[in-house]
Amino acid sequence: MNWQRGRIFALKSWTTIVGILSLLTLVVHGVSELELTVEPQDTVVVPGNAAIFNCAAASSIPGVTPTIRWREDGQFLSSIGDQYRSQLSNGSLYITTMFPEQQGLKGDYQCVATLDSVGSIVSRTARLRIASLPQLQQPADQRVFPGQTAYFSCWVNAIPQATITWLKDERPLHLDETRMLVLPSGALEIDEVRASDQGSYRCNASSLDQHRLSIAVTLSINMNLEAGANIMPPVFVATPRSSVVIEGSTVTLDCAANGNPRPWLTWLKDGITIDMAELGSRFHKVGTGSLQISEVMEQDQGTYQCRAENRDDSVDATATLEVHVPPRFLKHPSDRFALEKEDVEFECAVYGKPEPQVQWVKNGDIISQNDYLQVVNGYNLRILGLMEMDAGIFQCVGSNEAGNIQAAARLTIVQPGEKIILSKRIR
């Protein structure tokens, strides 16, 4: 529900601002009157299980406890006739056994804490999703010469992220850690292949209590030593995949190549060679040539090239890395005290990537801009010609694909001669 209001244009006689301010007394008060102490977090639930969103609020006013309500996709939930969702005595929301066919229960949830005479604040948005079976990119048969590298992909799309294990000839594969590695992507890399590595391989992707097996593929060794002795240009057996990652996470770009002589793999970012030997570098080589970037930063976004070269030739494989940055506040709104008919402006500056969508909320309801309520100077909220009905809690909410945040401040309308109690910013 959008918050809208009219204006009364009948003006009372004014006392000069200087005269009014001379009557005001500032009294410092150290505790927030209303704050959220626990906010709900994104939740993934296994089919057949229940889900809980936690929420708690506190008040510094003695003997007064905030009330908590829940809403989904902006609409308040009603306990009447809802057989799946109920609010617990501690304020948390309990959602009974979930199944994929209950699509109506999936969505964005918020708790709203209200304190009479103060106002309401909304929590961050938390998303409810049902765990999905892993979807596999199937591996393919491999035929290599002795001493070369074999690579079997097992890229998985699952919620939450799947754990990958490998089978050889339908039995759990015992990894020879000197030659074999399961990459973070789930792929199996076998270096310096030998005759004993021949056989059938398949990956097993497990996510929570669900699992899925890939097709069985074959690794065969070409024992034609004469052919293996011929000079061969580099050929990729694995190329990097373009990725979108969240700032602070770890990402691996897979790359492997064969050739004779054995090719050397290097990495370039935007055409410049990456120095992995630099002290404190977040860039590391994994396996025979894959690139791992730890604690990804915004400046890591760009185009990456895996270059395989030997004395016969050089080939490149390219992928892009896009880094999403969760919203963060550069400026928080601050509590404001103002007289009727004054104009007031709440500051708010938010940074993120992609650029966050910013909304202003009053007492839990989204504000629609009009002649008296305007978003100016970026994301600041300006209110013209204050009235008593404007008092309440205002929140600046920023969201993008990487996350969402909120910050709150209270607007108090004061009368001439009234004492001002200055409290900490409402959170």
Secondary structure, DSSP 8 states (H G I E B T S, - for coil): -EE-------------HHHHHTT--EEE--S-SSEEEE----EEE-TT--EEE--EEE-SSTT---EEEEEETTEE--STT-SSEEE-TTS-EEE----TT-GGG-EEEEEEEEETTTEEEE---EEEEE-EEEEEE----EEE-TTS-EEE--EEEEES--EEEEEETTEE----TTTEEE-TTS-EEE-S--GGG-EEEEEEEEETTEEEE---EEEEE---HHHHHS-EEEEEEE----EEEETT--EEE--EEEEES--EEEEEETTEE--TTSTT-SEEEETTTEEEESS--GGG-EEEEEEEE-SS-EEEEEEEEEEEEEEEEEE----EEEETT--EEE--EEEEES--EEEEEETTEEE---SSEEEETTTEEEE-S--GGG-EEEEEEEEETTEEEEEEEEEEEE-TT--EEE-----
